[in-house]
């Protein structure tokens, strides 16, 4: 008889939810993770600290209040790293306690150490003391997460040349910064440091940034960041990064040279699978360390599952949690539906971006007709109250059955607002529901009614012309 019904390697969002789901079903469950990494990368260097840092930046800089009190408004003139990290350390500590408590009260055994496969049902646990013991399980879930990918040609020192994990241990707020990579993480940190007053240059080898987002929303973000003195170098590749006594020099293949205090690489993520000895379990990973799974999150070995960032896109904490629950239910033989494709995406830039469904470009490529309804925060009483004149909500509506095809939001509270549109879409609702619904006033949620009225007015004009 195995030691456990289910063994989860990794205690991040996916692993934690998988373990608790299985425990709720009465299974004997254990979670393996390093004692200093309970909660995973998400808690210690990823989602939670970066979003907490963002809140500290917004509060201390007074950025969101400048439309009301003037462009020179700041809550604190000289912002130090300790000002920023105090809040982060408090939140991380509390979250670790919450996770430990959740695992404990659900009778999940927390095994401290690093695991590696011995065979498809056995994991060797190397404990902090150096001792090694074997754990056997009927089912195993791999939820080890990822680490920042580091180009071999770059000499990282964690202070002047760093990745996104090192940002949280900066000694001071840099006066200037080069960020290599205009993906989600790169743009989140670019907007944070720009808000702090750092002169930020973003280098991206592609022709644009955040290509999964609505073009108009991306243009709005780009305009806002340029207003904060961010410089964009699209279509450029870094040839070398040099460290000098007074800072760094980033040399581009085009010949441009960019001096800065620090350089941060945001060049994707690498799956934490190289120490798992996957081959002993009959598994393999691609060059990015990602494991292939089926629709139930099973690997090539049917009793071994993988969830979270280690399986690749979308690599979000929210989707990882649901993947963990679905995998645990399937492993335990519990009825469970497949994950809905209607997943919201949240990007915590300043301002926020969030969307669900398809973009205008995707609908155009698929030859799907649509109409657009837009609400701008500056036209809402709540937008005026909070001082957000940049925000907007966009609805993409089918003229044939009036259903929502996509919802795109940019501005304060975007990652919260998007769930209204997600719910309407998930229930098969139409734009008419939003027209007839009553929203609290004054709220940002009222933007749904404004955008819905805008879309239906356009549809009415279309109907008149076709009659």
N, C-alpha and C positions, 0 to 999 in steps of 0.2 A: 504494500500500500504506500503510495507517495506521501511525502510530508505534507503537501498542500494540494488542494483542488486547483488552485490558480496561483501562479507566481508572476508578479509584475516587476519588470526591470525598469526602474525610473519612477519618480514620484511627482512629475510635473502634472499639468492639467489633464492630459490623457491618461497617464498611469494612475493618478489619484482617483479619478472618476470611475475607471475600470475596476479598481480594487474595491471601492465602496459599493458599486453596483453588484459585483459578485458576492460581497459579504451580505448585502441586503437579501440576496437570494439563498442565504444559508450556507454558502460555501466557505471552506477553510482557505484563507487568502493571506499571502505575504507580499510585501513590497521591499525591493532591494534598492538602496541608494546610499550615497556617501552621507555621513552625519552632518556635514556642513552644506549639503545641497538638498535638504528636504524641501519639497515644493518645486524642485527643478530649476532650470535656467529661467523659466518664466518669472519665478519669484525673486531670484537672486541677481540676475544681470539683464533680463529681458523685459517682458511686458510690464510687470508691476513697478520696478524701479524707474524705468524710462517714463512711464505715464505719471508717476508721482513727481519725478523731476520736472515734467512739463507743467504740472499744477503749481509747483514752487516758482517756476520761471514766470508764469502768468501772473501770480500773486505779487511777487517781489518787483517785477518790472512795471506793473500797472498797465501793461500793453493794451488790454481790452477796454481800459477806461479813457484812453487818450482822445477818442472822438468827443468825449464829454468834457474832459479837463485840460485838453491841450496836448500837443505832441511832446512837450518836455516833461510831462507828468511821470513820476516814478515813485513807488512806495519806499524804495531804499536806493540811495545813490550808488554806493559801492557794494555790489553784491559779491560775496565770497563763495567759494566752493562749499565751505562748511554751512553756509546759509541754505544752500541747495540740498546738501546731503542729509541734513538733520531730519527733515521730513521723510526722506527716502528710507533711512535706517529705521525709523520708528514704524513705518508701514510694513516694511519687509519683516521685521521682528514679529509684529502682530500677526501677519499672514502665516508665518511659519508655525506659530503657536496654534492658530486656527486649524491648519492642516494636520498637525500632530494630534490635536484633540479629536478631529473627525475620524482619523484612522483608528485611534484608540477606542472611541466609543462604539465603533462598528466592529471591534475585535479583529482588526487587521494587524498582523504581525509586521513590525517595521524592522527589517534586517539591515544594520548599518555596515556598509562596505561596498565593494565593487564586484560585480558579477561577471562571469564569463561561462560560456557553454562547455560542458564536458561531453554531453551527448544530447539528443533531442529532448530528453525529459529531465536532464540534470544540469544544475548551475553551480559552479564553484564560487563561494562567497569569500573574498579576501577581506577580513575585518581590519579595522584601524590598528589593532594590536599586531597585525602581521599574520595571525593565524588564518587558516583556510578550512572551511567546512563545506560539505556538499548539501544542496537542497534539491529535492525532487518534487516534481509537480505534474499533474495530469495535463494542465494547459499552461502555457507561458505567453505573456504579452510583453512585447518589446516596446518601451516608451522612453527611450533614452534621449530624445531631443537632438539638438544640433549645437554647433559652435560656429563662430564667425569663420568664414573661409579666408585664408591668408595666402597671397601669392608668394611663391618661393623666392622671387627676385627681390622682395622687400624685407629689410631688416627692421622688424618691429621691436620697440623698446618699452612699449606700454605707457610712455610719457609724452614723447614728441611725435612718434609714429605709432599709431594705435589702431585697434579695431573697436567695434561698438561696445564690447565688454569692458574695455579699459576706460571708456569715457567717464564712467561713474567714479573712477579713482583719480581724476585730474587734480593736480596740485593747485591750480588757479584757473580762472576763466580766461581763455586765450584772447588776445587782442585780434588775432587773425587765425583763420582755419581753412584748410583745404579738405573737402569731403569728396572721396572718390566713390562714385556710385550714386545714381539718383533714383534708387528704388525706395521702398517704403521706409526702411530704417534710416537710410541716408537723408531723405527729405524730412523725416521727423526731427532728427538731430540738427539738420541745417536750419530749420525754422526756430528751434529752441535757442541755439547759439546766436542766431541773428537777432532774436528778441532781447538777448542779454547784451547786445551791442558789439559782438564779435563781427569782424569783416569776413564773411564766408564766401568761398569760391567752390562751386560744385562742378566736378569734372565727370562727364558721362560719355561713354563711347557710342551709345545709341543717339538717335536724332531727337529724342524726346524723353520725358520722364513720366513715370506712372501710367504706362500705356494701357493698363487695364481700366482706367477711369474715363469718365466722360470728358471730352476734349474741352468743353467750355469751363468745366470745373477746374481742370488742370491749368488752363490759361488764367483763371481767376487767382489760383494759388501762386502761379508764377509772377503775376502782376503784384500781388501782395508781398511776396518775398523780395522782389526787386525794389519795392518801396522801402524795405528794411536793409537795402544795400547788398543783397545777395547777388553775386555774379555767376552766370551759368556758362559753362564751356561744353556744349553738346558736340557730338561727333569727334571727340578728342580722346586719345589713349595716353595713359601715363607710361613714359619710357623709363623714368628713374625717379627715385626720391632720395635726396641727399640730406644728411644731417650736418648742421653747422653749429658752431658755438652760440650763435644768436637766433637759431631757429632751424627751419627746414626750407629746402628748395625743391619744388616739384617740377620736373622737366617733362614736357609733353612731346609726343612724337612729331608734332607740327613745328617744334622748335620753341614754343612758348615756355617761359619760366615763371613760376608763381612762388614768391617767398611767403612764408607764413610761420606763425609760432608752432602750430601743430598740423599734422595730417591724420585724418581718420579714414580708414578703408571700410567701405560697406559693400563688399563684393560677393554677396550671397552667403549661404550657410552650408556647413559640412556636417553630415549626419554623424552622430557619436556612436559609430558601430565598429571602429577599427580594433577596439579592445575586447569585443564580445566573443571572438573565435567562432564566428557564424558558420564556418565550414564544418565544424564538429556537430552542428545541429542540422546540417544539410541545407544551409542557406547561403546567400551571397548578397552583396550590395553593389550598387553602381559606383562610378568614380566619385560621386558626391556623397557617398555613404548612405544612400537611400535604399530602402527595402521595398520590393514590389508586393502589393497585396491585391486581393479581389474585392468585390463589393461588400463582403462581410468583414474585411480587414484581416483575412487569413493569408498567411504567407504560402510558399510552396510546400511547406510542411503543415498539414491541416490542423494540428493541435497548437501551432505557434501563430500568434497574431502580432501585428505591429500597428501602432497608432501614433498620431501627432506629427510633429515636424519631421521625424525620421522617415516618413513615407512621402514627403514632398508637399506640393501645393495642396491646399492653400496655406498650410503652416501657420495657422492662427490658434491662439489659446481657446477661443470659443468653439471652433470646429474640432479641435483635439479632444475637448471634453466630451463632445457628443460621439466622436469616434470611439473613445474609450468605453462609454456606456454601451454602444451598439455591439462592440467586439465582445464585451463581457457577457451580454445577454445571449449572443449567438453561441459562445463557447459553453454556456450553461444550459443551452437548449431552451431558452426562454423566447417566446414569440417576440419579434421586434421588426419593425419596418425598416426599409433602407433609408439612409439619410436623404432628406429633401435637397434637391439641387438649389433651392432658393435660399442660399446662405448670404447673410449680410457681410459686407467687407467694411471694416473701420480702419481709417488711417489717421493717426493722432498727430498730424501736422498742426501748425498754428496758422489759420483756423483748421478745424477738423474737416475730414472728407469721409463720407460714408455712402454706400450705394448697395442696391439689391436689384437683381434682374439684369437686363441687357442694356447696352449703351446705344446711342444713336448710330455710331459706326457699325456696330454688330447688326442692328436691325436693317440698315441700308445694305450691307453685304448679303444678308439673307433675303433681301427683297420683301421685307415685311413692312407694310405701310404703318405710319404712326403719326400722332399729333403731339405737340409739346405744350405743356402748361407750366408756367413759371411763377414763383412767388419770391420776391426779394425782401430780405429782412428790413431794409430801410423803409419799406412801405407798411411794416407791421408796427403796432404800438409797442410790442415787447422788444422788437429790434431797436427802437429808439431808446427805450428805457435802459437796456443793457449796453447800448453804445456800439452795436454791431451793424455797420453799414455795408459790409462786404458779403454777408451771408445770402444764400439763395437755396430754394428747393425746386427741383425739376421733376415733373411727371411725364412719362412717355406712355401715351394712351393709344390703344387700337381703335381706329375709326369703325371697324367692322362689328366688334362685340363690346367695345368701350371698357375692356379690361385693362389693368395696368400692366405694361410690359417692362417697365423699369422705373426706379425711383433713385434720384441722385441729389445729395445734399452737401452743401459746403457752408461752414460757419459754426458758430457756437452751438453746442449740443447736437451736432449732426449725427454722432454715433448713437445717441438716444432716440432722436426723431425718426431714424430710419425704420425702427421697429413697427411704427404705425403702418407704413407702406408695406412692409414685409407681411404683416398680419392680413391686410386687405388682399394682397396678392395670393397669400397662402390659402385663403378661404374662397378664392375665386371671385372676389368682389370687383365691382366696376367703379369708374370715376364718379358715377352718380351717387354712390354711397357717401363719398367724401363731400359732394355738393350738398347733400341733404343733412349730413351730420352736424351737430352743434359742438364746437370746441370751446373750452374755457377761454376767456378774454381778460386780460391780454396774455397770450402765450405764443411761443414759437410754433406750437402744433397747429395754430390757426393757418400757418402757411399751406397746409394741405388743402384747406377749403379755398384759399385764394388761388392756388395753382390749379385746382380742379375746376373752378369757375372759368379760369383763363382757357383751359383746354376745351371745356364744353362750349364756350363761346365760339372758339375756332371751328369746332365740329359742327356747330349750328350753321355757321356761314358756309361751310362745305356742303351741308345738306341742302341749303337753299339754292346753291349754284347747280347742284345735280338734279334738283326737282324740275 
